[in-house]
Amino acid sequence: MTTTNTKETRRQLVLAVGERYRGADREEKERILTEFMATTGYHRKRAIRILNDSRARLPASTRPIRLRVYDEAVRQALVTVWKASDRVCGTRLKALLPSLVAALERHGHMQLDDGVRRLASRIRTCI
């Protein structure tokens, strides 16, 4: 009888049941452990380790929000250059970027304004 729970639900369950589990006697621990395994779907040893840990080190449910460095216009320009270079790796693309952008603009395949060109010239990472 395994149910689907979110990480936050499991975290709250561990916090609620863990204290009671650590203070229980052997028979009560067995009953709590069986109930916890049925609720979360964890295997026995995993459930024991989680319930015995007083710090409840389950992973946090929220990820830190990663701020975008480049706007959508720069991203579209990079994708165009990347596809034109036959999807070369980021390290090589960075080295080829100035010459590829100049060639694509010269042949009329891409037109960049000054703001996008300035941001694209500062590219540090892979696509």
Secondary structure, DSSP 8 states (H G I E B T S, - for coil): ------HHHHHHHHHHHHHHHHTS-HHHHHHHHHHHHHHH---HHHHHHHHH-TT-----SS------SS-HHHHHHHHHHHHHTTS--HHHHHHHHHHHHHHHHHTTS----HHHHHHHHT--S--
